[in-house]
Amino acid sequence: MNEMTSVAQAKSAGRAVRETMQSLINKGVEYCLPFYVDVHGVPKTKTVPVSHFDRMMRGSELFTGAALDGLGQGPHDDELALVPDPDAVIQLPWRPNVALIPGQLTYHEKPYPMCSRTILAKQVERATNMGLRFNLGIECEVYLVRKDAAAHNGIAPNDPRDNIAKAAYDVSLTLINLDFLHEAVDAMNKLGWEVHSLDHEDANGQFEFDFAYSDVMTMADRFITWRLMMKEIARRHGWEATMMPKPYADRTGSGAHFNMSLEDLKTGKNISGDAGDKRGCGLSKTAYQFLGGLRKHAAAIVATSCPTVNSYKRLIKSGSMTGYTWAPIFISYGGNNRTHMFRVPMLRPQVEGAGHGAGNINLSSIRWECRAVDTATNPYLSAAMMLCAGLDGIEQNLDPGEPELVNMYELPDQELERRGVKQLPRTLLESVTAFEQDDLGRRVMGEDLFKSYIALKKSEWWSYHNSISQWEIDHYLTKF
């Protein structure tokens, strides 16, 4: 690139920034919130008046990394600069005078390797170099709760009328909450997310939103925005929207299932499906290789996709009001089978007379789903882990084995062992140990964040383990 070309591009970029600023002003935006996330996936920002938009986009806002978890700085280090993504400006529909802008951290004008969004961008670039685009959809579940001193643990479903044992898909309970649901859907659609459906989930005060696929980076940005949106809208109604994976011991947990597919960058076509798949799941060879990588590194991946102590209280077989928890506990895959960590829903063409064989699946929509993801995840890190593992699978021609076509919950331990099916980690400590022993996390995060993540999560586990719970008081105080 010659100097004249570089100058021309800089002028063009400057013009685009000024045009974006003027557009935001015309739309009523007064404040910009450029953000990055800490290692937990919690967004952090400085508030910038829109009149300083151009300075902000050049990285004017500085942050002390030592103030946050997982950024690897001490009080002696220079500040980190945030460079917002000019293609990802989001005017908040529920606060139209505010624009939210995801970005990436830099240090001395170079990409900061411990920035979560930068980590995902690195894997996206790797996929691009392989001629692939990784697309992602997230099934977003949330609990609406209210503080209630008389309730167990001090929380209860947002509406006292939401109290039936089998609440899934209930029409009456949906209508009771329709004002909140409408506000949320209206905001998502104004952002162009194309909400496909929403429903009252299995537990009281629990809801799920399904919206359009996108590339993985866009979806990770949306997930951070969605969590913020749920909290803000819920508080307008006097409730809290919690992303805690398992707020009630006797109800199902909240998942954030990752639905994944691969697109050929040259043709723009989904290359995940194969109508001639002899294994019956409708997947292509490339998709099976990707799944092979996911299965190989599954135990390490869940340290990021299910990242809290509470996450593993969701990953159990039974213990909800309706019997099964619907949560994955085995590192296995199959067709439209919710007892696996990896599910392959067979999407049928919506035409009269469509058959029921693999040859009749809708190849343009084929995908596979990881069910071992919950709403506490840092989506940049968990998506980067899955993308790296999947690309490894393609490069190494990994085979995920044959699909399991049975109810995995019902198989005895001896049969699971015979089939070579392993169980997911049962605690945060187990998953972090698996993460530490696998090279995937080090390759994805880099040495510094890899070590920091292990230390943070082990500290979280031991802080929990060393506390005394009400269960222990109830069972042991007067027993002996």
C-alpha positions in Angstrom: 0.0 0.0 0.0 1.5 3.3 -1.0 1.3 6.5 1.0 -1.3 8.2 -1.2 -3.6 5.1 -0.8 -3.2 5.1 2.9 -4.0 8.8 3.2 -7.1 8.4 1.0 -8.3 5.5 3.1 -7.8 7.5 6.3 -9.8 10.4 4.9 -12.6 8.0 3.8 -12.7 6.4 7.3 -12.8 9.9 8.9 -15.7 10.8 6.7 -17.6 7.7 7.6 -17.1 8.3 11.3 -18.4 11.9 11.0 -21.4 10.7 9.0 -22.2 8.1 11.7 -21.9 10.7 14.4 -24.3 13.0 12.5 -26.7 10.2 11.9 -26.8 9.4 15.6 -27.4 13.0 16.5 -30.2 13.1 14.0 -31.8 10.1 15.7 -31.7 11.7 19.1 -28.6 10.0 20.6 -26.9 12.0 23.3 -24.5 9.5 24.9 -22.3 6.7 23.6 -21.3 3.7 25.7 -18.3 2.1 24.1 -17.8 -1.2 25.9 -15.6 -4.3 26.3 -16.2 -7.2 28.7 -14.2 -8.5 31.6 -13.3 -12.1 31.8 -16.8 -12.9 33.2 -18.5 -11.3 30.2 -19.7 -8.3 32.1 -19.7 -5.1 29.9 -17.6 -2.2 31.1 -17.7 1.4 29.7 -17.2 5.1 29.9 -20.0 7.4 29.0 -19.1 9.7 26.1 -21.3 12.6 24.9 -22.1 12.1 21.2 -20.3 15.3 20.3 -17.0 13.5 21.1 -17.9 10.4 19.0 -15.0 10.9 16.6 -12.4 11.1 19.4 -13.9 8.0 21.0 -13.7 6.0 17.8 -10.0 6.7 17.6 -9.5 5.1 21.1 -9.6 8.2 23.3 -11.2 6.3 26.3 -8.6 4.7 28.6 -9.2 2.0 31.3 -7.1 0.8 34.2 -7.0 -3.0 33.6 -5.9 -3.7 37.2 -9.4 -2.7 38.4 -11.0 -5.7 36.7 -10.7 -9.5 36.7 -8.8 -11.2 33.9 -7.0 -8.3 32.3 -3.6 -9.1 33.7 -2.5 -5.6 34.7 -1.1 -4.1 37.9 -1.3 -0.6 39.2 2.1 0.2 37.6 0.9 -0.5 34.0 -0.3 2.0 31.4 -4.0 2.2 30.7 -5.8 0.1 28.1 -7.4 2.0 25.2 -10.8 0.9 23.8 -11.3 1.0 20.0 -15.0 0.7 19.2 -16.2 -1.3 16.2 -17.6 1.2 13.7 -19.8 -1.5 12.1 -21.4 -2.4 15.4 -23.1 0.8 16.7 -26.3 -0.1 18.5 -28.9 2.6 19.4 -30.8 1.2 22.3 -34.6 1.1 21.5 -35.6 1.3 25.2 -33.1 4.2 25.8 -33.0 5.9 22.4 -30.7 8.7 23.6 -28.0 6.1 24.2 -25.8 4.2 21.7 -24.0 1.0 22.8 -20.8 0.2 20.8 -18.7 -3.0 21.3 -15.0 -2.7 20.8 -11.6 -4.2 21.5 -8.9 -3.2 23.9 -5.5 -2.1 22.7 -2.2 -1.5 24.6 0.3 0.9 23.2 -1.7 0.9 20.0 -1.5 -2.9 19.5 -4.4 -5.4 20.1 -4.5 -6.5 23.7 -4.3 -10.3 23.8 -6.4 -10.7 27.0 -9.4 -8.9 25.5 -12.2 -11.4 25.0 -13.5 -9.9 21.8 -9.9 -9.9 20.4 -9.6 -13.6 21.3 -12.8 -14.4 19.3 -11.6 -12.3 16.4 -8.5 -14.4 16.2 -10.5 -17.6 15.7 -12.8 -15.8 13.2 -9.7 -14.9 11.2 -8.5 -18.5 11.3 -11.9 -19.6 10.0 -11.8 -16.9 7.3 -8.4 -18.2 6.2 -9.9 -21.6 5.8 -12.7 -20.2 3.6 -15.3 -20.5 6.3 -17.8 -18.3 8.1 -19.0 -19.6 11.5 -22.6 -18.7 12.1 -24.2 -18.8 15.5 -27.7 -18.6 17.1 -28.2 -18.5 20.8 -31.4 -19.7 22.5 -31.7 -17.1 25.3 -33.4 -18.1 28.5 -34.1 -15.8 31.5 -35.8 -15.9 34.9 -37.9 -13.0 36.1 -37.8 -12.8 39.9 -38.9 -10.5 42.7 -37.5 -10.2 46.1 -39.6 -12.0 48.7 -38.4 -12.3 52.3 -40.9 -15.1 52.9 -39.7 -17.2 49.9 -36.9 -19.8 50.0 -33.6 -18.0 49.3 -35.5 -14.7 49.3 -36.7 -14.8 45.7 -39.9 -15.8 44.0 -41.3 -15.8 40.4 -42.1 -12.3 39.2 -45.8 -12.8 39.4 -47.5 -14.7 42.3 -50.0 -16.1 39.8 -47.2 -17.9 38.0 -47.2 -20.9 40.3 -48.5 -24.0 38.4 -46.3 -27.2 38.4 -46.1 -27.6 34.7 -45.6 -24.1 33.4 -44.1 -24.8 30.0 -45.9 -23.2 27.0 -48.8 -22.1 29.2 -51.1 -19.6 27.4 -52.4 -18.0 30.6 -49.0 -17.4 32.1 -47.7 -16.0 28.8 -50.6 -13.5 28.7 -49.9 -12.5 32.3 -46.4 -11.5 31.2 -47.2 -10.2 27.8 -46.5 -6.5 28.5 -42.9 -7.4 29.5 -42.5 -9.8 26.6 -43.9 -7.3 24.1 -41.4 -4.6 25.3 -38.5 -7.1 24.9 -39.6 -8.3 21.5 -40.2 -4.8 20.2 -36.7 -3.8 21.3 -35.1 -6.8 19.7 -37.0 -6.4 16.4 -36.1 -2.7 16.3 -32.5 -3.8 16.4 -33.1 -6.1 13.5 -32.8 -9.4 15.4 -35.9 -10.9 13.8 -37.5 -12.6 16.8 -38.8 -16.0 15.6 -40.7 -17.0 18.7 -40.8 -16.8 22.5 -42.4 -18.9 25.1 -43.0 -19.5 28.8 -40.4 -22.1 29.7 -40.6 -25.1 32.0 -40.2 -23.2 35.3 -42.2 -20.4 36.9 -41.1 -17.0 35.7 -38.8 -18.4 33.1 -38.9 -17.4 29.4 -37.0 -18.1 26.2 -36.4 -15.9 23.2 -35.3 -17.2 19.8 -34.1 -14.9 17.1 -32.2 -14.9 13.8 -28.8 -16.4 13.2 -25.8 -14.2 12.4 -22.0 -14.5 12.2 -20.5 -15.4 15.5 -19.1 -12.0 16.4 -22.4 -10.3 15.8 -24.2 -12.9 17.9 -21.8 -12.5 20.8 -22.3 -8.7 20.7 -26.1 -9.3 20.7 -26.0 -11.7 23.6 -24.2 -9.1 25.8 -26.8 -6.5 24.6 -29.7 -9.0 25.3 -28.6 -9.6 28.9 -28.4 -5.8 29.5 -31.8 -5.3 27.8 -33.5 -8.0 30.0 -32.3 -6.4 33.2 -33.3 -2.9 32.2 -36.8 -3.8 31.0 -37.4 -6.1 34.0 -36.5 -3.3 36.4 -39.1 -1.0 34.8 -41.6 -3.6 36.0 -40.2 -3.8 39.5 -38.5 -7.2 38.9 -35.0 -8.6 38.4 -34.0 -10.6 35.3 -31.4 -13.1 36.5 -28.9 -14.9 34.3 -28.0 -17.1 37.2 -28.2 -20.6 35.6 -30.0 -22.3 38.4 -31.8 -19.9 40.8 -34.2 -22.6 42.1 -33.1 -26.1 43.2 -36.4 -27.7 42.2 -36.8 -26.0 38.8 -35.0 -26.3 35.4 -32.0 -24.1 34.8 -31.5 -21.4 32.2 -29.5 -22.5 29.1 -28.1 -20.4 26.3 -27.8 -23.2 23.7 -25.3 -22.5 20.9 -26.7 -23.4 17.5 -23.8 -23.6 15.0 -23.3 -23.9 11.3 -20.6 -23.3 8.7 -20.9 -21.3 5.6 -18.6 -21.3 2.5 -17.3 -17.8 2.1 -17.1 -18.0 -1.7 -20.6 -19.3 -2.3 -22.4 -18.0 0.8 -24.0 -21.5 1.2 -24.4 -23.5 4.4 -22.1 -26.4 4.0 -23.1 -28.2 7.2 -25.7 -30.6 5.7 -25.6 -33.7 3.5 -28.8 -35.4 2.3 -26.9 -38.6 1.8 -25.5 -38.8 5.3 -25.5 -42.5 6.2 -25.4 -41.8 10.0 -28.9 -40.3 9.7 -28.2 -36.9 11.2 -28.1 -35.1 7.9 -24.6 -33.6 8.5 -21.8 -33.1 6.0 -18.3 -34.6 6.5 -17.0 -31.1 7.4 -19.7 -30.8 10.1 -18.9 -34.2 11.5 -15.2 -33.2 11.7 -16.2 -30.0 13.5 -18.3 -32.0 15.9 -15.4 -34.4 16.4 -13.3 -31.4 17.6 -16.0 -30.3 19.9 -16.4 -33.7 21.4 -12.6 -34.1 21.9 -12.4 -30.9 23.9 -15.8 -30.9 25.5 -14.7 -31.2 29.1 -12.4 -28.2 28.7 -15.0 -26.1 26.8 -17.6 -26.3 29.6 -15.2 -24.4 31.9 -16.1 -21.4 29.7 -19.6 -22.2 28.5 -20.8 -23.2 32.0 -18.4 -20.9 34.0 -19.9 -20.7 37.5 -20.3 -22.8 40.6 -24.0 -22.6 40.1 -23.8 -23.8 36.4 -23.2 -27.4 37.5 -26.3 -27.4 39.6 -28.1 -27.2 36.2 -26.1 -30.0 34.6 -27.9 -32.8 36.4 -30.3 -35.5 35.2 -33.3 -35.0 37.5 -34.5 -32.7 40.2 -37.0 -30.3 38.6 -40.7 -30.1 39.3 -41.4 -31.9 36.0 -38.9 -34.7 36.5 -36.0 -34.5 34.1 -34.0 -31.3 34.0 -33.6 -31.4 30.2 -29.9 -30.5 30.8 -27.0 -32.4 29.2 -24.7 -34.5 31.4 -23.1 -36.7 28.8 -20.4 -35.9 26.1 -22.5 -37.5 23.4 -24.5 -36.5 20.3 -27.5 -37.6 18.3 -30.4 -36.4 16.3 -33.3 -34.4 17.7 -32.5 -35.7 21.2 -32.3 -33.4 24.2 -30.4 -35.9 26.4 -27.1 -35.2 24.6 -24.5 -32.4 25.0 -24.7 -32.0 21.2 -28.1 -32.2 19.4 -28.7 -32.2 15.7 -32.3 -31.1 15.0 -33.5 -32.4 11.7 -35.3 -29.4 10.1 -37.9 -30.4 7.6 -39.0 -28.4 4.6 -42.4 -26.8 5.2 -44.1 -28.3 2.2 -46.9 -30.8 1.7 -45.8 -34.3 1.4 -42.3 -33.9 2.8 -40.9 -37.3 3.8 -39.2 -38.3 7.0 -35.8 -39.5 5.7 -32.5 -37.7 5.9 -32.9 -36.9 2.3 -35.8 -34.6 3.1 -34.1 -32.3 5.6 -33.8 -28.6 4.9 -30.0 -28.5 4.1 -29.9 -24.7 4.0 -30.8 -24.6 7.7 -28.9 -27.6 9.0 -27.0 -27.0 12.3 -25.8 -28.6 15.4 -26.5 -27.5 19.0 -24.4 -27.4 22.1 -26.7 -27.6 25.1 -24.0 -27.3 27.7 -24.0 -23.5 27.6 -25.8 -21.3 30.1 -26.7 -17.6 30.5 -23.7 -16.8 32.7 -21.2 -17.5 29.8 -18.8 -15.0 28.4 -19.9 -15.5 24.8 -16.7 -14.3 23.2 -14.6 -16.9 25.1 -17.0 -19.8 24.9 -17.5 -19.2 21.2 -13.8 -18.9 20.6 -13.2 -22.2 22.4 -15.8 -24.0 20.3 -14.7 -22.5 17.0 -11.1 -23.4 17.7 -12.0 -26.9 18.7 -14.2 -27.3 15.6 -11.5 -26.0 13.2 -9.0 -28.4 14.8 -11.5 -31.1 14.1 -11.6 -30.2 10.4 -7.8 -29.8 10.1 -7.2 -33.1 11.9 -10.1 -35.0 10.3 -11.6 -36.0 13.7 -14.5 -38.3 13.8 -17.1 -37.8 16.6 -18.1 -41.5 16.5 -21.6 -42.8 15.9 -24.7 -40.9 17.1 -26.5 -42.2 20.1 -30.2 -42.6 19.4 -31.5 -43.5 22.8 -32.6 -41.6 26.0 -29.2 -41.2 27.6 -30.7 -40.6 31.0 -32.0 -44.2 31.1 -28.7 -45.9 30.3 -27.0 -47.6 33.3 -23.3 -46.9 34.0 -22.1 -50.2 32.6 -23.8 -49.5 29.3 -22.4 -46.0 29.1 -18.9 -47.4 29.7 -19.5 -50.0 27.0 -20.4 -47.3 24.5 -17.5 -45.1 25.5 -19.7 -42.2 26.6 -18.1 -40.0 29.3 -20.0 -37.7 31.6 -19.5 -33.9 31.7 -17.6 -32.4 34.6 -20.0 -32.3 37.6 -18.5 -29.3 39.4 -16.7 -26.1 38.4 -13.5 -27.6 40.0 -13.7 -30.6 37.7 -14.2 -28.5 34.6 -11.4 -26.1 35.4 -9.1 -29.1 36.0 -10.1 -30.4 32.6 -9.5 -27.0 31.1 -6.0 -26.8 32.7 -5.1 -30.3 31.4 -6.2 -29.5 27.8 -4.1 -27.4 25.4 -7.1 -25.8 23.8 -7.6 -23.0 26.4 -3.9 -22.0 26.2 -4.1 -21.8 22.4 -7.3 -19.9 22.4 -6.7 -17.4 25.3 -2.9 -17.2 25.3 -0.7 -18.0 28.2 -1.5 -15.1 30.4 -5.3 -15.3 30.3 -5.2 -19.1 30.4 -3.4 -18.9 33.8 -5.5 -16.0 35.0 -8.8 -17.9 34.1 -7.7 -21.0 36.0 -6.7 -19.0 39.1 -10.0 -17.0 39.1 -12.2 -20.0 38.7 -10.3 -22.1 41.3 -10.6 -19.2 43.7 -14.4 -19.0 42.9 -14.7 -22.7 43.6 -12.8 -22.7 46.9 -14.6 -19.5 48.1 -17.9 -21.4 47.5 -16.6 -24.6 49.0 -15.3 -22.9 52.2 -18.7 -21.2 52.9 -21.3 -22.9 55.1 -24.6 -23.5 53.5 -28.1 -23.6 54.9 -28.2 -27.3 53.8 -25.3 -28.1 56.1 -26.9 -26.3 59.0 -30.2 -28.2 58.5 -28.5 -31.6 58.2 -25.6 -31.4 60.7 -26.3 -28.8 63.4 -28.0 -31.2 65.8 -27.4 -34.6 64.1 -24.5 -35.9 66.1 
